[in-house]
Amino acid sequence: MRTPKILSIPPVAAVLLAIVSVQGGAAIAKSIFPVLGAVTTATFRIGLSALFLLFMFRPQLDKLSSAQWKAVIPFGLSLGAMNLIFYLSIERIPVGLAVTLEFIGPLLLAVFSSRRASDFVWILFAAAGIALIAPWNEHRIDIPGALLALLAGGFWAAYILLGGKVSKIMDGNQAVGVGMIFASLLVMPFGFTSPGLQNFTPGLIFALCAIAILSSAIPFLLEMNALKVLPAQTFSILMSMEPAIAALSAMIFLGEHLKINEWLAIALVISASAGAALTKRRNDKKAETQIPH
């Protein structure tokens, strides 16, 4: 099934709009944490996202092979764990810092998959960023919240690895739709036993649907359309802007103001991510010249 076209948007603008959409969704989600809590909010977000994606792509579950099931199930579980743990982290720390720490996961994956020792300079950039927001005294970042963000980053890296495997044996739209089913199954036991569920009212449905659409449906469509045109390097560099956009969104919608050292930490992580993307592209080109055609 073809990916639905929502608007004819230039690819670079589409990626940036996707990032703004995701972070806008995160800001809305955090705004209702005082009512539902992080766990219940994450459960509704993932569950509603699954319904939207299933409606759009209508995966044919009865036609999946055993190999596809074995690949898509852990893919979906990692997706669910990543989102649930990220919501738990932003319940405790500012969204911008949580996204920055979460970004360490895919960054380390990119660096450690490199074959050049010089690429490890990007780890130093990221480490310096973490050091700037580390809880060296009682006035700094909440430790459990920071650890949860790092754990979410670990699941993000797993999601990338598993997604690469799934994409080789399964259509991307189908994989995301089916994966979200298992993401929902993972978080539902937590959400339905969470005290926050008692505070749910029908009036919250609109906000919860907005979170699901902004965080999953819109960015997925925008990114899929952009990836058809943009080189992977350009896409990765644009995605490196996510921590900064997350911090700006949180400042605008939630009033979360960061200190100078925390903005510097975000800049270091963005530099590390963009640098890793650039270096990977050079390595790929070098490898291509060494492969006989």
N, C-alpha and C positions, 0 to 999 in steps of 0.2 A: 504493500500500500504506500502511496506517495506521501511525503511529508506535507501537511497542509501549508499553503502560503497565506500569511496573514497580511503582510504589507511589503511593497517593493522598497526595501530599505538598503542603502549601501552597506556592504559587509562590515566595514570598520565600525560604522555607527550601530549596526545590528549587535555586534559583540559588546560594545560599551553599553548599549541599552539593555542587553541581557544581564550584564553585571549590575546595573542600577536596579533592574527588576528584582533580581535575587536579593540584593541588600535592602531594598525597600520592603520586600516580603519579610525579611528577618527583623526589620525595625517594627513592622506592624505586629509580628508575632511576639516580640518582647513586650510590646505595649499592653498585651493581654495576659502576660505572665502573672500579674497580681491577682487575676481572676481565676484562670484555669491552671496556672503553673506550667513549667516547661514541658513536663512529660505529657500531659493531656494535650497541650497545644501541638507538640510534635506529632502525637498520634493522629489528631484531626488533619494536620497538614499533610502527612504522608498518606493517610487513607483517602482523603479527597483528591490528592494529586494522582493516586493510583486510579481512581474512578475516571478522572479527566483523561488520563493517558490511555486507559483501556478503551474509552469511548472514541478517542481520536484514531487509535491505531488498530484496535480490535484484533489482538493476536489470536492466532488459531492454535489453541492449546492442544487440541487433539492431534495435531500434526507434528508436534515437537518430538525429536528423537531422544533416545536415552542420553546421548552425549550432550545434547543441547540442554536438557534438564539439569545434568550434573554441572554444567557451566553456569547456567543462569541463576540457579538457586543461591550459591555462595555470593554471586554478583549482587543479587537483590538484598541478601542479608547484610553485606558490607555497606550497601547504600542506606539501609534502615539504621544500622548502628551509627554510621557517620552522622546522619541527621539528628538522631536522638541525643547523642553525646554532645554535638555542637550546641543544641538548644540548652542542654544542661549547663554548658560552659557560659553562654551569654546570659544566663540567669544570674551569674555571679560576677562576671567581668564585662567591661565595655565591648560592644560588638566589634569595633575596629581592631582591638587587641586580640580578640578571640580569632578573628579571621587571619590576622597576621601570624599567630602561633599555629593555627591550623594549616597554613600555607607551607609550614616547614615540612610536612609529610611528603607532598608531591615534589617539593624542591629537593629533598634528600634522595628521593627515588630517582629524579633526573640526574643528580650528580653521581650517585653511586652506580648508575647504569652506564656512566661514561667510562671511556678507556684512557683518559688523559689525567695524569696526576695534577696538572695545573688547574683542572676544573674544581679542585677542592678549595680553591680560593673563595668560591661562592658559599661554601660551608662556613668559612670565617666571617663573611658578611652576615649570614643568618645568625651565627653565634653571637656576633656583636649586637645585633638587633635584640636577641633574647636577653642578653646581659643588661641592656638599657631598661628593660621592663621587668627584670627579675626582682623578686621580693627580698631585696637586701636588708630592708628594715620593715617595721610594722606599718609603715605608711604606704607601702607599695601594693602591687597587684595581689589579689586573692589567690593563694597557692592552689587549692583544689580546682578553682575555675581555670587557671592556666594549664594545669595537668589534664583536665578534661578537653581543653582545646587542642593540646598536643596529641591526645589519644584520638580525637576526631580526625586529626591530620593523618595519623597512622591508618585509620580506616579509609581515608581518602586515597592514600597511596595504594591500599589493597584494592579499592574500587577501580582504580586506574589499571592495575595489573590484571584483575579479573575481567574488566571491560575489554581489554585488548584480546583476551582469549575468547570471550563471547563473540566479539565482532568478527572473528574468523569463521565462525560456524553458524552465525545467526544474523538476520537483519537487525540493524540498530534500533529501529522503531519497535520491533517485536521484543527485542531484548529489554528495552527500558520498560515497556508495558508490563511484561511478565515479571521483571525484576522488582517492580514496585509492588506487585502482589505479595512477594515474600518479604519485602521491606515492611509492609503493613502488618503481616502476620507476626513479625518479630516485635514490633512496638505495641501492638494492641494489648497484650497481657499487662504491660506496664501502664498504659493509658487508662484501661478500664478498671484498674485497681488503685489508680491515683486519687487522692482526696480532691484534686481539682475538678474531677468529673462532676462532683456534686454541685458545682457552681455553674455548670453549663445551662444556658438558656437559649431558646430559638433565636433570640436577637443577636447572638454571636455568630450565627451561620454566615452572614454576609462577610464579616471580617475573616473568618476561617477560610471561606472560599477564595477571598482575595489573596490570602497568604499562599494557598495552594497554587493558584493561577500565577501569581507573581514569582513564586519560588521554583516552579517546575514547568508548567505548560508554556508560558511565554518565553522564558530563556531557552528552553529546549528547542523550540521552533526557530528562534532567532539564531542560535548557535549552529543548528543543522544547516540552515540556509547560508550562513556565513562561511562555514567550512567547505562548502562546495566551490567557493571562489578564492578564499584566502589561503596562502601557504601556511603550513603548520607552525612555522617559526613566528609569523606575524600574529597568528591567533594566540600563541603562548605568551608573547610579549604583551599583547593587549590584556590577557587574563591576569598578568602580573600586577595590573592596576587595581585588582579587586580589594586588597587590604585598604588602600587609600579611599576608594569609593565607599567601602563599608564604614570607615571612620567618619567620612563626611555625611553619609546618610544617617548614622547614629547621632551625629551632632545636630543635624537639622530636625529630625523627627523625634529624637529621644532626649535631646539636650545633654548628650554625653560628650563632655569636652576633655580632650587629652592634653597632657603636658608636652613641653617641647621635646623632652627625651623620648617620649612615646611616639611622637610624630617622626623623630629621627630613626627610631627602631623600625617603623613601618617603611621608611625610605630605604633602609638597608636591606630589608627582606625583599622589597620590590626590585632593588638593584640586583640582588642575588638571583631572583627568579628570572628576570629579563636576561641577565648575563648567562645563566645556565641554558636558556632557550637559544641565545645567539651561538654559544659554543657548541651546542648539540647540532645546530644546523651546519656549522663549519665541519664538524666531525662527519656528519652524514655525507656532505659533498666530497670530502676526502675519501671516504669509504667507497663512494660510487665510482671515483676515478680509478680505484684499484680493482674493481670488478670487471672482468672482460665481458663485452656485450656481444 
